[in-house]
């Protein structure tokens, strides 16, 4: 059943995927994620977010992969309330945020203009890659904030020059 669900979801045959999903008696995080992924792939983002909420409400514990997918969808469609709900659910369940979840939350908060929260998540990250650095810098620049994270010069990944150049290029020019 799972392979049929995955294939139908992957190729956008959501009505077929829905039929198979309904036949699965014991739905795991794997079946839910396959089903939700189908909706995301088909561009049905709000439906995917609602399915994720239903999954959690039914007592299925999300994993980091499903959280990243749905949180990215929240950023994509601007559903900021659902992103806050996801963060609350993670806290209530005592879930740890891995680097992918943290990077997605940095993007989420930056998109909302909540750079203090983005900075807090950023600072909590053990490993920061070029994508996360770029997301932070872009967040500051797009929100017209001339602040660079405190540890900008301490990264061992070496994106400091890239970040400063990006920041300078994105900074609004005054007349």
N, C-alpha and C positions, 0 to 999 in steps of 0.2 A: 504494500500500500504506500509506503513512504516513497519508493522510487517513482510511482505513478504521480503522487502529489508533487514531488520535486520537478518532474518533467513538465507536468501541466502548468505549474507555477512559473517555471523558468521561461516557458514559451507563451505566457500570457493567456493561457486558456483557463481563465479564472472560474468560469462556471463549472468546468470539469474538475478543477482543483477543489472547488467548494464541495462538490458531491463526494469526492474521495475523502476530504477532510472530515465531513460529517459522518462518514462510515468508520473512522478511526475511534475506537472505544476509549483507549487510554492515550490521550494526547500528551506528548512530551514537549520539552523546549525545542527539540529538533523538528517535530511536525509543525509546531506553531511558527517557528522561524522560517521554515520553507514556505508556509502559506503566506506569512507577512511579506516575505521577500518577493513573492509573485505580485502582490499588490504594488510594492515599491517599483518593481521593474516595469509594470504596466502604467506607471504614472498616477496611480490611485493612492496618493500620499496620505490624505486624510483618513481614508479607509484603513490603510496600514496602521496608522497611529491608533485608530479606534480598536483594531484587532489586538494590538499590543496591550491596550488598557484592559480589554476583555480577558486576555490571557492572564494578566496579573490578578485581576479580580477573581478569576477562577482558581487562583492559588498556585499557578505555575510560576516558578521562580525564573526570572529572566537571566540570561548569561550576558557576558560583556559584548559578544557579537551582536545579539539582538538589540541591546541598548544602544550601541553605536549606530546600527542601522536606523532605528526609529528616532533617535536624537538627531541624526543627520537629516532625516525627513522633517523633523520639527524646524530645523534651521532653514531647510529648503522652502517650506511653505509658510514660514513665519508664525508657526504655532508655538508661541513662547510659553503659554500656560502649560502645555503638555510637557515641555522641557523641564519646567519647574516641578511638575508632578513626578517626572522620572527621577529627578534628583532626590525628591522627598522619599519616593519608594525605595531607592537605593539606600538611603540613610536608615529608613525604618527596617529594612531587611539586613542591615549591617554589611552591605556589599562593599568591597574594596574597589576602587577605580583604578584599572590598569592604565598604561600609558595611552592606549587608543581611546578609552573612555575619557580620560583627562583632556586629551587633545580635542576631542569633539566638544567637551564642555567649554574649553577655552574659546573655540569658534562660536559656540552657542552664545556665551556671555558677550563676546566681542560684537557679535551681530546685534545684540540687544542694546549695546552701548553701556553695558555694565562692566567697565574695565577693572574696577576694584575686585569684582568676583573672578573675572578672567585671570587677573594677576595672581589672586590667591590660589586658584587651581594650578596655574602655571608654576608658582613657587613650590607647590606641593609635589610636583613631578620630580622623580629621581632622574629620569632620562628625558632630555629635551632634544628633539631633532630639528632639522632645518624647517620642516613644515610647521611645527609648533611655534618656533621662533617667528617665522613669517606671519603666522596667524596673529600672534600678539602684536607685532609691529603694524600690520595692516589694520588691526583693531584700533590701536592708538591713532594711527593716521586718519582712518575713515571717521573716527569720532572727534577729529581735530584736537587731539590731546598730545602735546609734545613731551610725553613721558616715556622713557625707556625703562624696562624692568631693572630693578636694583642690581641683579646679577648678570647684566648684559655682557660685561667684560670678563666674566668668570667661566664661561662655557668652554668645555673641552671639545665641543663639536665644531667650533670654529666658524659659526655663521655671523659673528659680530660685524664684520665688514659688510656682509650682505644686508644685514638688518639695518645698519646705519644708512647705507645707500638707499635701501627701499624706503626708509623713513624720510630721508631727504627728498626723494623723488615724489613721494605721496603727500608731503606736507604742502598745504595750500600756500600759494605765492601771494604776498600782499602787494598792492599797487603802489 
